[in-house]
Amino acid sequence: MFQIRIHGRGGQGVVTAAELLSVAAFREDRHSQAFPSFGSERTGAPVVAFCRIDNRPIRLREPILAPDALIIQDPTLLHQVDVFGGLQPGGYILINTARTFADLGLDEFAQKFSAAHLARCRPRKSPCATSVARCRTPRCSAALLR
């Protein structure tokens, strides 16, 4: 099972990104689920969404504590919330920023990961995670399920 945790703030498309990833996996004949977790329901409040993808039915219904991949929509959360908590060794990290890992204060942390498992997405009109979720080619799906 491939588990993805998405961190961001209300209004950034975090829940939508998890749902789109789930639908994209479903369209590739995978089993998937997506669900959010948030406290205060206001724009700008921290939000976490989860997505699971597997080749077999998914019976788990709890939050993802040990993700295989992290998508961080808002880099201001990097030092406010434990976004990296539980990340699996060899996990993937995608941060929605044009800043370097050194600029984010993550240079030493990033050195623990393969360069192929780290990515920064330059902010555009559409949120980074939503752009990833829109990927519908078999190659993209295969990369998510690695």
N, C-alpha and C positions, 0 to 999 in steps of 0.2 A: 504494500500500500504506500502511495506517495501522499504525504501530508504537507499542506501549505498553510502558513499563517500570514495574514496581511494586516499590517498596522497603519493607521492613518488617523485622520480627524473627520468628524461628521461633515458630510458634504463633499468629500474628495473622491467618492466612488468606490470606497473600500468594499462595501457589501455587494455592490454591483459587479466589481471585479471578481470576487469569489464566486458569485452566481454565474458569470460568463465563463470562467474557467471550468466550472462544473458542467455547464451545458456543452462546452466545446469537447470535454472528455466524453460525455454521453453520446455526442454525435460521432465519436470515434469508437463506438461500441464498448465503452468502459462504464463501470459503475462509479457513481460520484455523488457527493453531497456537499452542500455549502450552507453555512449558517453564520450569523453575526453574534457579537457579544459587545454590549455597550451599556454604560451606566446612564448618565444624564443624556437625554435625547435632544441635545441642542447642537446647532452647527458649530463646529470647531472643537467639540469635546472628543477626547481620544476614543477611537473605535477599533475593535479587532474583529476580523472575519476569518473564517476557516474554510478550507476546501480539502476534501479527501478524494483520491482517485485510485481505483483498483480494478483488477481484472475479475474480481469476485464480488458478490454482494457485500456491502458495508453494513455491519451491525453496530458499530460504535456510534455513540451519540453524545460524547463529551468533548469539551474543548481540546484542542491540540496543544499538548504540553511539550512534545518533542518533535518539532517540524523537520521535514527534509528540506524545505525551502522557506525563506522569508521574503516577503515583499514589503518594503517600507515606503509608504506613500509620502510621508511627511518627515524629513530628516530632523526637524526640531524635536521629535520624540526620542531620538537616539540616546540622549542623556537625561531624559525625564522618565522614561518607562524602560523596563528590562526587556527590550525587543528581541535580544539575542538569547534569552533564557531558553534552555532545552534544545537549542539547535543541534541537530545530529552532526557527528564528525563527517566531513565530506559534504556537508549541506550546501545549499545554494543561497546566495543573498543578492537581492535586487533592490537598490535604493534609488528613489526618484529625486535625483539631484545632478547638477552639473559640476559640483565640487568634488575634489579628489578625496580619497580616504584619509589622507594626511590632514587636509583642511577640516574634515569632519571629526578629527581626533581619533580615528580608527586605524591608523597606519599599522600599529603593532598588532592589533586584533586581526586585521586583514591578512597579515603575513601567515597566519595559521591555516589559510585556505588556499586552494589551487586558484590561480588566476582565472581559469575557465569557470569557476563557481562563483565569481564575484562580478557584479555588473552595476554600473551607474546608468541611469536613464535620464537623458537631458529633458527637463520639463518642457512639455508642449501644451497645445490647447487641450488635448485629451489626456487624462491621467495615465501614467506609465503602466500601472497594473492592468488597467482596462485595455491598453494597447496589447499587452502580452496575452490577455484573455481572448482577444479577437483573433488570435492566430488559429487558423483552421486547417493548416496543412498537416499531413501525416508526420513530416519531419519535426514540426513544432511539438506535436503531441508526443512523439517519441522522446524529445528532449525533456519534456515535463515528467515523463514516466521513468527516466533513467534511474 
